[in-house]
Amino acid sequence: MIRSELIQKIAEQNPHLYQRDVERIVNTFFEEVTNAMARGDRVELRGFGAFSVKKRDARIGRNPRTGETVHVEEKYVPFFKTGKLLRDRLNGKA
Amino acid sequence: MAGKTLTRMDLSEAVFREVGLSRNESAQLVETVIDLISDALVRGEQVKISSFGTFSVRQKSARIGRNPKTGEEVPIQPRRVLTFRPSHLMKERVAEGNRKQNA
């Protein structure tokens, strides 16, 4: 399923909404999650999962091709942990 | 990351602000988004949201695990797990935003 298919399904379930508004709803949803993480906040959606930001410490890396050492700066990466209910549903337990 | 935690309520509030539906309907629509994504994943579909990221379901085979506390061997059943791979844009925005904030 891709973004446009998700929008299409919501539009079908909600015939009273304008397509334009459905697009804004879906875009706002994902935009808010990304904005929160860009601020360093977490987004916890019980039953589905939680988005958070993890810090990766600076390290000495190595170019695997040349063997040359390179300094890799500390960085912040997005992280998702699946919620318990969804994890169970994926395995037919809920 | 001394950040706060957002919930469904914050996402509903954003939809309410941006789209101008009632608070109640905004909350229902946020739930619908979550439900439709979950249902697709449970069916085994990949969910690919451009400029956000990709949720995929992966099959893990059975293996022998170990209770780290007791050292006891325990069988781990084959199972399906969900992985999320953030898009380049999200990675950039998260890296950039937190770098500035913590500089």
N, CA and C atoms of all chains as a GROMACS GRO file, in nm:
protein
  591
    1MET      N    1   0.085  -0.119   0.000
    1MET     CA    2   0.000   0.000   0.000
    1MET      C    3   0.088   0.125   0.000
    2ILE      N    4   0.055   0.219  -0.083
    2ILE     CA    5   0.130   0.344  -0.085
    2ILE      C    6   0.040   0.459  -0.041
    3ARG      N    7   0.099   0.576  -0.023
    3ARG     CA    8   0.027   0.691   0.030
    3ARG      C    9  -0.106   0.716  -0.044
    4SER      N   10  -0.102   0.713  -0.178
    4SER     CA   11  -0.223   0.744  -0.256
    4SER      C   12  -0.332   0.639  -0.234
    5GLU      N   13  -0.292   0.513  -0.211
    5GLU     CA   14  -0.391   0.408  -0.186
    5GLU      C   15  -0.454   0.425  -0.048
    6LEU      N   16  -0.374   0.468   0.046
    6LEU     CA   17  -0.425   0.495   0.181
    6LEU      C   18  -0.528   0.608   0.175
    7ILE      N   19  -0.495   0.713   0.101
    7ILE     CA   20  -0.587   0.826   0.084
    7ILE      C   21  -0.716   0.778   0.018
    8GLN      N   22  -0.702   0.694  -0.084
    8GLN     CA   23  -0.818   0.642  -0.156
    8GLN      C   24  -0.911   0.564  -0.064
    9LYS      N   25  -0.853   0.479   0.021
    9LYS     CA   26  -0.935   0.398   0.112
    9LYS      C   27  -1.010   0.485   0.211
   10ILE      N   28  -0.942   0.586   0.265
   10ILE     CA   29  -1.008   0.674   0.362
   10ILE      C   30  -1.121   0.750   0.292
   11ALA      N   31  -1.097   0.794   0.170
   11ALA     CA   32  -1.199   0.866   0.094
   11ALA      C   33  -1.321   0.777   0.072
   12GLU      N   34  -1.298   0.649   0.041
   12GLU     CA   35  -1.410   0.556   0.019
   12GLU      C   36  -1.492   0.537   0.146
   13GLN      N   37  -1.423   0.529   0.259
   13GLN     CA   38  -1.494   0.508   0.387
   13GLN      C   39  -1.564   0.634   0.435
   14ASN      N   40  -1.524   0.750   0.381
   14ASN     CA   41  -1.579   0.877   0.426
   14ASN      C   42  -1.626   0.962   0.308
   15PRO      N   43  -1.732   0.916   0.242
   15PRO     CA   44  -1.776   0.983   0.118
   15PRO      C   45  -1.818   1.129   0.140
   16HIS      N   46  -1.841   1.168   0.265
   16HIS     CA   47  -1.881   1.308   0.290
   16HIS      C   48  -1.762   1.403   0.289
   17LEU      N   49  -1.639   1.350   0.287
   17LEU     CA   50  -1.521   1.438   0.289
   17LEU      C   51  -1.473   1.468   0.148
   18TYR      N   52  -1.420   1.588   0.131
   18TYR     CA   53  -1.356   1.621   0.004
   18TYR      C   54  -1.225   1.545  -0.006
   19GLN      N   55  -1.192   1.501  -0.125
   19GLN     CA   56  -1.065   1.434  -0.152
   19GLN      C   57  -0.947   1.518  -0.099
   20ARG      N   58  -0.957   1.648  -0.125
   20ARG     CA   59  -0.854   1.743  -0.084
   20ARG      C   60  -0.831   1.736   0.068
   21ASP      N   61  -0.940   1.728   0.143
   21ASP     CA   62  -0.928   1.721   0.289
   21ASP      C   63  -0.868   1.588   0.334
   22VAL      N   64  -0.906   1.480   0.267
   22VAL     CA   65  -0.849   1.350   0.303
   22VAL      C   66  -0.697   1.353   0.282
   23GLU      N   67  -0.655   1.414   0.172
   23GLU     CA   68  -0.512   1.427   0.146
   23GLU      C   69  -0.444   1.506   0.258
   24ARG      N   70  -0.509   1.612   0.300
   24ARG     CA   71  -0.450   1.694   0.407
   24ARG      C   72  -0.443   1.619   0.540
   25ILE      N   73  -0.544   1.538   0.566
   25ILE     CA   74  -0.544   1.458   0.690
   25ILE      C   75  -0.423   1.364   0.692
   26VAL      N   76  -0.408   1.291   0.581
   26VAL     CA   77  -0.300   1.192   0.573
   26VAL      C   78  -0.164   1.263   0.577
   27ASN      N   79  -0.151   1.371   0.502
   27ASN     CA   80  -0.024   1.443   0.500
   27ASN      C   81   0.008   1.501   0.638
   28THR      N   82  -0.093   1.555   0.706
   28THR     CA   83  -0.072   1.611   0.839
   28THR      C   84  -0.025   1.504   0.936
   29PHE      N   85  -0.086   1.387   0.928
   29PHE     CA   86  -0.048   1.276   1.016
   29PHE      C   87   0.102   1.248   1.006
   30PHE      N   88   0.151   1.226   0.884
   30PHE     CA   89   0.292   1.190   0.869
   30PHE      C   90   0.384   1.308   0.895
   31GLU      N   91   0.338   1.426   0.857
   31GLU     CA   92   0.418   1.546   0.879
   31GLU      C   93   0.439   1.570   1.029
   32GLU      N   94   0.334   1.551   1.107
   32GLU     CA   95   0.343   1.572   1.251
   32GLU      C   96   0.442   1.476   1.316
   33VAL      N   97   0.439   1.351   1.270
   33VAL     CA   98   0.531   1.251   1.326
   33VAL      C   99   0.676   1.291   1.295
   34THR      N  100   0.699   1.329   1.168
   34THR     CA  101   0.835   1.368   1.129
   34THR      C  102   0.879   1.494   1.205
   35ASN      N  103   0.792   1.593   1.214
   35ASN     CA  104   0.826   1.716   1.286
   35ASN      C  105   0.859   1.689   1.432
   36ALA      N  106   0.782   1.601   1.494
   36ALA     CA  107   0.806   1.568   1.634
   36ALA      C  108   0.947   1.510   1.650
   37MET      N  109   0.982   1.416   1.564
   37MET     CA  110   1.114   1.353   1.574
   37MET      C  111   1.225   1.452   1.543
   38ALA      N  112   1.198   1.545   1.452
   38ALA     CA  113   1.299   1.647   1.419
   38ALA      C  114   1.324   1.738   1.540
   39ARG      N  115   1.225   1.749   1.628
   39ARG     CA  116   1.243   1.826   1.753
   39ARG      C  117   1.305   1.742   1.863
   40GLY      N  118   1.317   1.611   1.839
   40GLY     CA  119   1.369   1.523   1.942
   40GLY      C  120   1.259   1.461   2.027
   41ASP      N  121   1.134   1.481   1.988
   41ASP     CA  122   1.022   1.423   2.063
   41ASP      C  123   0.993   1.280   2.017
   42ARG      N  124   0.917   1.209   2.100
   42ARG     CA  125   0.871   1.074   2.064
   42ARG      C  126   0.725   1.083   2.022
   43VAL      N  127   0.681   0.985   1.945
   43VAL     CA  128   0.538   0.975   1.914
   43VAL      C  129   0.496   0.834   1.949
   44GLU      N  130   0.408   0.822   2.046
   44GLU     CA  131   0.368   0.690   2.091
   44GLU      C  132   0.224   0.663   2.053
   45LEU      N  133   0.203   0.566   1.966
   45LEU     CA  134   0.069   0.530   1.922
   45LEU      C  135   0.040   0.392   1.977
   46ARG      N  136  -0.022   0.388   2.095
   46ARG     CA  137  -0.051   0.263   2.165
   46ARG      C  138  -0.112   0.159   2.073
   47GLY      N  139  -0.060   0.039   2.078
   47GLY     CA  140  -0.115  -0.070   1.998
   47GLY      C  141  -0.050  -0.078   1.861
   48PHE      N  142  -0.002   0.036   1.812
   48PHE     CA  143   0.063   0.038   1.680
   48PHE      C  144   0.215   0.036   1.696
   49GLY      N  145   0.267   0.138   1.766
   49GLY     CA  146   0.411   0.143   1.787
   49GLY      C  147   0.455   0.282   1.828
   50ALA      N  148   0.584   0.299   1.847
   50ALA     CA  149   0.636   0.428   1.891
   50ALA      C  150   0.754   0.471   1.803
   51PHE      N  151   0.750   0.597   1.763
   51PHE     CA  152   0.861   0.656   1.687
   51PHE      C  153   0.947   0.736   1.784
   52SER      N  154   1.078   0.716   1.779
   52SER     CA  155   1.165   0.792   1.866
   52SER      C  156   1.296   0.822   1.793
   53VAL      N  157   1.381   0.898   1.858
   53VAL     CA  158   1.508   0.935   1.798
   53VAL      C  159   1.620   0.874   1.880
   54LYS      N  160   1.713   0.809   1.812
   54LYS     CA  161   1.826   0.751   1.884
   54LYS      C  162   1.954   0.824   1.846
   55LYS      N  163   2.041   0.837   1.945
   55LYS     CA  164   2.169   0.901   1.920
   55LYS      C  165   2.273   0.795   1.888
   56ARG      N  166   2.343   0.815   1.781
   56ARG     CA  167   2.455   0.726   1.748
   56ARG      C  168   2.583   0.803   1.778
   57ASP      N  169   2.665   0.746   1.867
   57ASP     CA  170   2.788   0.814   1.906
   57ASP      C  171   2.886   0.826   1.788
   58ALA      N  172   2.972   0.922   1.799
   58ALA     CA  173   3.078   0.937   1.700
   58ALA      C  174   3.165   0.811   1.706
   59ARG      N  175   3.219   0.772   1.592
   59ARG     CA  176   3.304   0.653   1.592
   59ARG      C  177   3.408   0.665   1.481
   60ILE      N  178   3.507   0.580   1.491
   60ILE     CA  179   3.605   0.572   1.384
   60ILE      C  180   3.556   0.467   1.286
   61GLY      N  181   3.522   0.510   1.167
   61GLY     CA  182   3.475   0.416   1.068
   61GLY      C  183   3.587   0.379   0.973
   62ARG      N  184   3.554   0.292   0.883
   62ARG     CA  185   3.655   0.249   0.787
   62ARG      C  186   3.589   0.237   0.650
   63ASN      N  187   3.652   0.291   0.552
   63ASN     CA  188   3.601   0.275   0.416
   63ASN      C  189   3.626   0.130   0.377
   64PRO      N  190   3.521   0.052   0.359
   64PRO     CA  191   3.541  -0.092   0.336
   64PRO      C  192   3.616  -0.119   0.205
   65ARG      N  193   3.613  -0.026   0.114
   65ARG     CA  194   3.680  -0.047  -0.014
   65ARG      C  195   3.831  -0.021  -0.003
   66THR      N  196   3.864   0.090   0.061
   66THR     CA  197   4.005   0.128   0.065
   66THR      C  198   4.072   0.096   0.197
   67GLY      N  199   3.994   0.066   0.302
   67GLY     CA  200   4.052   0.036   0.432
   67GLY      C  201   4.092   0.160   0.508
   68GLU      N  202   4.071   0.275   0.446
   68GLU     CA  203   4.103   0.404   0.504
   68GLU      C  204   4.014   0.434   0.626
   69THR      N  205   4.072   0.487   0.734
   69THR     CA  206   3.988   0.521   0.849
   69THR      C  207   3.926   0.659   0.829
   70VAL      N  208   3.801   0.669   0.871
   70VAL     CA  209   3.732   0.799   0.862
   70VAL      C  210   3.661   0.826   0.994
   71HIS      N  211   3.657   0.952   1.029
   71HIS     CA  212   3.587   0.992   1.151
   71HIS      C  213   3.438   1.009   1.119
   72VAL      N  214   3.353   0.934   1.189
   72VAL     CA  215   3.209   0.949   1.169
   72VAL      C  216   3.154   1.026   1.288
   73GLU      N  217   3.092   1.139   1.261
   73GLU     CA  218   3.041   1.222   1.370
   73GLU      C  219   2.918   1.160   1.435
   74GLU      N  220   2.890   1.205   1.558
   74GLU     CA  221   2.768   1.156   1.623
   74GLU      C  222   2.648   1.200   1.540
   75LYS      N  223   2.543   1.117   1.542
   75LYS     CA  224   2.425   1.157   1.464
   75LYS      C  225   2.299   1.104   1.530
   76TYR      N  226   2.187   1.159   1.486
   76TYR     CA  227   2.056   1.122   1.540
   76TYR      C  228   1.976   1.053   1.431
   77VAL      N  229   1.922   0.937   1.465
   77VAL     CA  230   1.849   0.859   1.364
   77VAL      C  231   1.708   0.825   1.412
   78PRO      N  232   1.612   0.822   1.318
   78PRO     CA  233   1.475   0.785   1.354
   78PRO      C  234   1.468   0.636   1.387
   79PHE      N  235   1.382   0.602   1.482
   79PHE     CA  236   1.369   0.463   1.523
   79PHE      C  237   1.222   0.431   1.547
   80PHE      N  238   1.180   0.311   1.507
   80PHE     CA  239   1.041   0.269   1.530
   80PHE      C  240   1.039   0.137   1.605
   81LYS      N  241   0.958   0.132   1.710
   81LYS     CA  242   0.941   0.006   1.782
   81LYS      C  243   0.795  -0.036   1.770
   82THR      N  244   0.773  -0.157   1.723
   82THR     CA  245   0.637  -0.207   1.703
   82THR      C  246   0.564  -0.223   1.836
   83GLY      N  247   0.437  -0.185   1.840
   83GLY     CA  248   0.356  -0.199   1.960
   83GLY      C  249   0.316  -0.344   1.983
   84LYS      N  250   0.281  -0.373   2.107
   84LYS     CA  251   0.251  -0.511   2.143
   84LYS      C  252   0.131  -0.567   2.067
   85LEU      N  253   0.024  -0.489   2.058
   85LEU     CA  254  -0.096  -0.538   1.990
   85LEU      C  255  -0.067  -0.573   1.844
   86LEU      N  256   0.002  -0.484   1.775
   86LEU     CA  257   0.032  -0.509   1.634
   86LEU      C  258   0.126  -0.629   1.618
   87ARG      N  259   0.224  -0.638   1.709
   87ARG     CA  260   0.316  -0.752   1.705
   87ARG      C  261   0.237  -0.883   1.720
   88ASP      N  262   0.142  -0.883   1.812
   88ASP     CA  263   0.059  -1.002   1.831
   88ASP      C  264  -0.030  -1.028   1.710
   89ARG      N  265  -0.086  -0.922   1.655
   89ARG     CA  266  -0.173  -0.941   1.538
   89ARG      C  267  -0.096  -0.998   1.419
   90LEU      N  268   0.029  -0.956   1.403
   90LEU     CA  269   0.111  -1.008   1.293
   90LEU      C  270   0.130  -1.158   1.307
   91ASN      N  271   0.118  -1.207   1.430
   91ASN     CA  272   0.140  -1.349   1.454
   91ASN      C  273   0.010  -1.420   1.492
   92GLY      N  274  -0.099  -1.364   1.449
   92GLY     CA  275  -0.229  -1.426   1.465
   92GLY      C  276  -0.273  -1.445   1.608
   93LYS      N  277  -0.222  -1.362   1.700
   93LYS     CA  278  -0.256  -1.380   1.841
   93LYS      C  279  -0.360  -1.282   1.891
   94ALA      N  280  -0.407  -1.194   1.805
   94ALA     CA  281  -0.506  -1.098   1.855
   94ALA      C  282  -0.616  -1.075   1.752
   95MET      N  283   1.791   1.312   2.446
   95MET     CA  284   1.666   1.363   2.393
   95MET      C  285   1.567   1.390   2.505
   96ALA      N  286   1.567   1.512   2.552
   96ALA     CA  287   1.480   1.548   2.663
   96ALA      C  288   1.341   1.583   2.613
   97GLY      N  289   1.305   1.530   2.496
   97GLY     CA  290   1.179   1.566   2.433
   97GLY      C  291   1.056   1.515   2.505
   98LYS      N  292   0.941   1.562   2.458
   98LYS     CA  293   0.818   1.512   2.516
   98LYS      C  294   0.762   1.400   2.429
   99THR      N  295   0.654   1.341   2.475
   99THR     CA  296   0.593   1.233   2.399
   99THR      C  297   0.458   1.276   2.344
  100LEU      N  298   0.442   1.264   2.212
  100LEU     CA  299   0.313   1.294   2.151
  100LEU      C  300   0.230   1.167   2.144
  101THR      N  301   0.100   1.184   2.146
  101THR     CA  302   0.009   1.070   2.136
  101THR      C  303  -0.092   1.096   2.024
  102ARG      N  304  -0.186   1.003   2.011
  102ARG     CA  305  -0.296   1.020   1.917
  102ARG      C  306  -0.362   1.157   1.932
  103MET      N  307  -0.372   1.201   2.059
  103MET     CA  308  -0.441   1.328   2.085
  103MET      C  309  -0.374   1.445   2.015
  104ASP      N  310  -0.240   1.444   2.017
  104ASP     CA  311  -0.166   1.553   1.950
  104ASP      C  312  -0.184   1.547   1.799
  105LEU      N  313  -0.188   1.426   1.745
  105LEU     CA  314  -0.208   1.413   1.600
  105LEU      C  315  -0.350   1.457   1.562
  106SER      N  316  -0.448   1.420   1.645
  106SER     CA  317  -0.586   1.464   1.619
  106SER      C  318  -0.596   1.615   1.623
  107GLU      N  319  -0.529   1.673   1.720
  107GLU     CA  320  -0.531   1.818   1.736
  107GLU      C  321  -0.472   1.886   1.611
  108ALA      N  322  -0.366   1.827   1.557
  108ALA     CA  323  -0.304   1.882   1.436
  108ALA      C  324  -0.400   1.872   1.318
  109VAL      N  325  -0.469   1.759   1.306
  109VAL     CA  326  -0.566   1.742   1.198
  109VAL      C  327  -0.681   1.842   1.216
  110PHE      N  328  -0.726   1.856   1.340
  110PHE     CA  329  -0.831   1.954   1.371
  110PHE      C  330  -0.790   2.094   1.326
  111ARG      N  331  -0.668   2.134   1.360
  111ARG     CA  332  -0.617   2.266   1.324
  111ARG      C  333  -0.601   2.283   1.173
  112GLU      N  334  -0.544   2.180   1.109
  112GLU     CA  335  -0.510   2.191   0.967
  112GLU      C  336  -0.630   2.178   0.875
  113VAL      N  337  -0.724   2.091   0.912
  113VAL     CA  338  -0.830   2.057   0.818
  113VAL      C  339  -0.964   2.120   0.856
  114GLY      N  340  -0.981   2.148   0.985
  114GLY     CA  341  -1.102   2.217   1.025
  114GLY      C  342  -1.225   2.129   1.038
  115LEU      N  343  -1.203   1.997   1.060
  115LEU     CA  344  -1.315   1.909   1.095
  115LEU      C  345  -1.335   1.921   1.246
  116SER      N  346  -1.439   1.858   1.297
  116SER     CA  347  -1.460   1.862   1.443
  116SER      C  348  -1.346   1.784   1.512
  117ARG      N  349  -1.328   1.809   1.642
  117ARG     CA  350  -1.224   1.736   1.716
  117ARG      C  351  -1.254   1.587   1.715
  118ASN      N  352  -1.382   1.558   1.732
  118ASN     CA  353  -1.424   1.418   1.736
  118ASN      C  354  -1.393   1.346   1.604
  119GLU      N  355  -1.429   1.410   1.494
  119GLU     CA  356  -1.405   1.347   1.365
  119GLU      C  357  -1.255   1.340   1.334
  120SER      N  358  -1.180   1.442   1.376
  120SER     CA  359  -1.035   1.440   1.355
  120SER      C  360  -0.974   1.320   1.426
  121ALA      N  361  -1.020   1.295   1.548
  121ALA     CA  362  -0.969   1.181   1.625
  121ALA      C  363  -1.003   1.050   1.555
  122GLN      N  364  -1.125   1.040   1.503
  122GLN     CA  365  -1.165   0.918   1.433
  122GLN      C  366  -1.080   0.894   1.310
  123LEU      N  367  -1.048   1.003   1.238
  123LEU     CA  368  -0.971   0.986   1.115
  123LEU      C  369  -0.827   0.946   1.144
  124VAL      N  370  -0.771   0.997   1.254
  124VAL     CA  371  -0.636   0.956   1.293
  124VAL      C  372  -0.638   0.806   1.321
  125GLU      N  373  -0.742   0.762   1.388
  125GLU     CA  374  -0.757   0.618   1.417
  125GLU      C  375  -0.770   0.537   1.288
  126THR      N  376  -0.844   0.591   1.193
  126THR     CA  377  -0.861   0.523   1.064
  126THR      C  378  -0.726   0.505   0.994
  127VAL      N  379  -0.644   0.610   0.996
  127VAL     CA  380  -0.512   0.602   0.932
  127VAL      C  381  -0.432   0.487   0.996
  128ILE      N  382  -0.430   0.485   1.129
  128ILE     CA  383  -0.355   0.381   1.200
  128ILE      C  384  -0.411   0.242   1.169
  129ASP      N  385  -0.544   0.231   1.168
  129ASP     CA  386  -0.608   0.101   1.142
  129ASP      C  387  -0.578   0.050   1.002
  130LEU      N  388  -0.587   0.139   0.903
  130LEU     CA  389  -0.565   0.094   0.765
  130LEU      C  390  -0.420   0.050   0.743
  131ILE      N  391  -0.327   0.119   0.806
  131ILE     CA  392  -0.186   0.078   0.794
  131ILE      C  393  -0.168  -0.058   0.862
  132SER      N  394  -0.222  -0.070   0.984
  132SER     CA  395  -0.208  -0.197   1.058
  132SER      C  396  -0.268  -0.313   0.980
  133ASP      N  397  -0.390  -0.293   0.927
  133ASP     CA  398  -0.457  -0.401   0.854
  133ASP      C  399  -0.376  -0.446   0.733
  134ALA      N  400  -0.320  -0.350   0.660
  134ALA     CA  401  -0.239  -0.384   0.542
  134ALA      C  402  -0.119  -0.468   0.586
  135LEU      N  403  -0.055  -0.429   0.697
  135LEU     CA  404   0.062  -0.501   0.744
  135LEU      C  405   0.025  -0.642   0.789
  136VAL      N  406  -0.088  -0.654   0.857
  136VAL     CA  407  -0.133  -0.785   0.904
  136VAL      C  408  -0.161  -0.877   0.784
  137ARG      N  409  -0.209  -0.818   0.673
  137ARG     CA  410  -0.228  -0.896   0.550
  137ARG      C  411  -0.095  -0.932   0.485
  138GLY      N  412   0.013  -0.878   0.536
  138GLY     CA  413   0.146  -0.908   0.483
  138GLY      C  414   0.192  -0.809   0.378
  139GLU      N  415   0.115  -0.702   0.360
  139GLU     CA  416   0.155  -0.601   0.262
  139GLU      C  417   0.262  -0.509   0.318
  140GLN      N  418   0.340  -0.454   0.227
  140GLN     CA  419   0.436  -0.350   0.263
  140GLN      C  420   0.361  -0.216   0.257
  141VAL      N  421   0.391  -0.126   0.347
  141VAL     CA  422   0.326   0.006   0.342
  141VAL      C  423   0.435   0.110   0.319
  142LYS      N  424   0.425   0.174   0.202
  142LYS     CA  425   0.532   0.263   0.158
  142LYS      C  426   0.477   0.406   0.148
  143ILE      N  427   0.522   0.491   0.238
  143ILE     CA  428   0.473   0.628   0.240
  143ILE      C  429   0.587   0.718   0.192
  144SER      N  430   0.570   0.773   0.073
  144SER     CA  431   0.678   0.854   0.015
  144SER      C  432   0.715   0.969   0.108
  145SER      N  433   0.841   0.999   0.113
  145SER     CA  434   0.904   1.101   0.198
  145SER      C  435   0.883   1.078   0.348
  146PHE      N  436   0.825   0.964   0.386
  146PHE     CA  437   0.815   0.929   0.528
  146PHE      C  438   0.899   0.804   0.554
  147GLY      N  439   0.855   0.692   0.497
  147GLY     CA  440   0.932   0.570   0.515
  147GLY      C  441   0.850   0.448   0.475
  148THR      N  442   0.910   0.330   0.494
  148THR     CA  443   0.847   0.204   0.453
  148THR      C  444   0.836   0.109   0.570
  149PHE      N  445   0.714   0.058   0.592
  149PHE     CA  446   0.694  -0.047   0.691
  149PHE      C  447   0.692  -0.179   0.616
  150SER      N  448   0.775  -0.275   0.656
  150SER     CA  449   0.766  -0.406   0.593
  150SER      C  450   0.758  -0.516   0.697
  151VAL      N  451   0.693  -0.622   0.658
  151VAL     CA  452   0.677  -0.739   0.744
  151VAL      C  453   0.780  -0.842   0.701
  152ARG      N  454   0.859  -0.887   0.796
  152ARG     CA  455   0.961  -0.988   0.764
  152ARG      C  456   0.935  -1.116   0.840
  153GLN      N  457   0.962  -1.226   0.773
  153GLN     CA  458   0.944  -1.356   0.834
  153GLN      C  459   1.075  -1.397   0.900
  154LYS      N  460   1.068  -1.434   1.028
  154LYS     CA  461   1.187  -1.481   1.099
  154LYS      C  462   1.172  -1.630   1.123
  155SER      N  463   1.278  -1.705   1.102
  155SER     CA  464   1.266  -1.848   1.123
  155SER      C  465   1.291  -1.884   1.269
  156ALA      N  466   1.255  -2.005   1.303
  156ALA     CA  467   1.272  -2.053   1.441
  156ALA      C  468   1.420  -2.057   1.478
  157ARG      N  469   1.450  -2.031   1.604
  157ARG     CA  470   1.588  -2.045   1.650
  157ARG      C  471   1.587  -2.077   1.799
  158ILE      N  472   1.704  -2.118   1.846
  158ILE     CA  473   1.716  -2.145   1.989
  158ILE      C  474   1.762  -2.017   2.058
  159GLY      N  475   1.681  -1.969   2.148
  159GLY     CA  476   1.720  -1.850   2.224
  159GLY      C  477   1.774  -1.894   2.358
  160ARG      N  478   1.816  -1.797   2.437
  160ARG     CA  479   1.870  -1.829   2.569
  160ARG      C  480   1.822  -1.723   2.667
  161ASN      N  481   1.774  -1.765   2.779
  161ASN     CA  482   1.738  -1.670   2.884
  161ASN      C  483   1.868  -1.611   2.937
  162PRO      N  484   1.891  -1.484   2.916
  162PRO     CA  485   2.021  -1.425   2.952
  162PRO      C  486   2.045  -1.430   3.104
  163LYS      N  487   1.940  -1.439   3.180
  163LYS     CA  488   1.955  -1.439   3.325
  163LYS      C  489   1.993  -1.579   3.376
  164THR      N  490   1.923  -1.680   3.326
  164THR     CA  491   1.943  -1.815   3.378
  164THR      C  492   2.031  -1.902   3.288
  165GLY      N  493   2.054  -1.856   3.162
  165GLY     CA  494   2.136  -1.934   3.072
  165GLY      C  495   2.059  -2.050   3.009
  166GLU      N  496   1.933  -2.062   3.049
  166GLU     CA  497   1.846  -2.170   3.001
  166GLU      C  498   1.814  -2.152   2.852
  167GLU      N  499   1.813  -2.263   2.778
  167GLU     CA  500   1.778  -2.256   2.636
  167GLU      C  501   1.628  -2.257   2.618
  168VAL      N  502   1.578  -2.166   2.534
  168VAL     CA  503   1.434  -2.165   2.506
  168VAL      C  504   1.412  -2.159   2.355
  169PRO      N  505   1.321  -2.241   2.305
  169PRO     CA  506   1.294  -2.235   2.160
  169PRO      C  507   1.219  -2.107   2.126
  170ILE      N  508   1.256  -2.041   2.018
  170ILE     CA  509   1.183  -1.924   1.971
  170ILE      C  510   1.112  -1.964   1.843
  171GLN      N  511   0.982  -1.952   1.844
  171GLN     CA  512   0.899  -1.994   1.730
  171GLN      C  513   0.923  -1.904   1.609
  172PRO      N  514   0.899  -1.957   1.490
  172PRO     CA  515   0.905  -1.870   1.372
  172PRO      C  516   0.801  -1.759   1.388
  173ARG      N  517   0.831  -1.641   1.345
  173ARG     CA  518   0.736  -1.531   1.366
  173ARG      C  519   0.752  -1.424   1.260
  174ARG      N  520   0.654  -1.335   1.255
  174ARG     CA  521   0.660  -1.222   1.163
  174ARG      C  522   0.691  -1.097   1.243
  175VAL      N  523   0.786  -1.019   1.196
  175VAL     CA  524   0.820  -0.894   1.264
  175VAL      C  525   0.806  -0.777   1.168
  176LEU      N  526   0.780  -0.662   1.226
  176LEU     CA  527   0.763  -0.541   1.148
  176LEU      C  528   0.890  -0.457   1.155
  177THR      N  529   0.936  -0.411   1.040
  177THR     CA  530   1.049  -0.319   1.043
  177THR      C  531   1.008  -0.189   0.974
  178PHE      N  532   1.064  -0.080   1.021
  178PHE     CA  533   1.038   0.049   0.960
  178PHE      C  534   1.169   0.104   0.907
  179ARG      N  535   1.168   0.141   0.781
  179ARG     CA  536   1.287   0.200   0.721
  179ARG      C  537   1.254   0.344   0.686
  180PRO      N  538   1.312   0.441   0.759
  180PRO     CA  539   1.280   0.581   0.733
  180PRO      C  540   1.331   0.624   0.595
  181SER      N  541   1.260   0.717   0.533
  181SER     CA  542   1.302   0.770   0.403
  181SER      C  543   1.425   0.858   0.422
  182HIS      N  544   1.491   0.888   0.311
  182HIS     CA  545   1.605   0.978   0.317
  182HIS      C  546   1.567   1.113   0.375
  183LEU      N  547   1.450   1.162   0.330
  183LEU     CA  548   1.404   1.292   0.376
  183LEU      C  549   1.385   1.292   0.528
  184MET      N  550   1.322   1.187   0.581
  184MET     CA  551   1.302   1.183   0.726
  184MET      C  552   1.435   1.176   0.799
  185LYS      N  553   1.526   1.092   0.749
  185LYS     CA  554   1.657   1.080   0.814
  185LYS      C  555   1.727   1.216   0.818
  186GLU      N  556   1.720   1.286   0.705
  186GLU     CA  557   1.783   1.418   0.699
  186GLU      C  558   1.721   1.515   0.797
  187ARG      N  559   1.587   1.517   0.800
  187ARG     CA  560   1.520   1.613   0.887
  187ARG      C  561   1.544   1.582   1.033
  188VAL      N  562   1.548   1.455   1.068
  188VAL     CA  563   1.571   1.416   1.208
  188VAL      C  564   1.716   1.446   1.248
  189ALA      N  565   1.809   1.414   1.158
  189ALA     CA  566   1.951   1.439   1.187
  189ALA      C  567   1.975   1.589   1.203
  190GLU      N  568   1.923   1.663   1.108
  190GLU     CA  569   1.940   1.808   1.106
  190GLU      C  570   1.878   1.874   1.229
  191GLY      N  571   1.753   1.842   1.254
  191GLY     CA  572   1.679   1.903   1.365
  191GLY      C  573   1.746   1.878   1.499
  192ASN      N  574   1.791   1.756   1.522
  192ASN     CA  575   1.850   1.723   1.651
  192ASN      C  576   1.993   1.773   1.665
  193ARG      N  577   2.061   1.784   1.552
  193ARG     CA  578   2.197   1.838   1.555
  193ARG      C  579   2.193   1.984   1.600
  194LYS      N  580   2.100   2.058   1.540
  194LYS     CA  581   2.086   2.200   1.575
  194LYS      C  582   2.048   2.216   1.722
  195GLN      N  583   1.952   2.133   1.762
  195GLN     CA  584   1.899   2.145   1.897
  195GLN      C  585   2.004   2.112   2.004
  196ASN      N  586   2.094   2.019   1.968
  196ASN     CA  587   2.190   1.974   2.068
  196ASN      C  588   2.327   2.037   2.049
  197ALA      N  589   2.338   2.129   1.955
  197ALA     CA  590   2.467   2.192   1.927
  197ALA      C  591   2.505   2.288   2.040
   0.00000   0.00000   0.00000
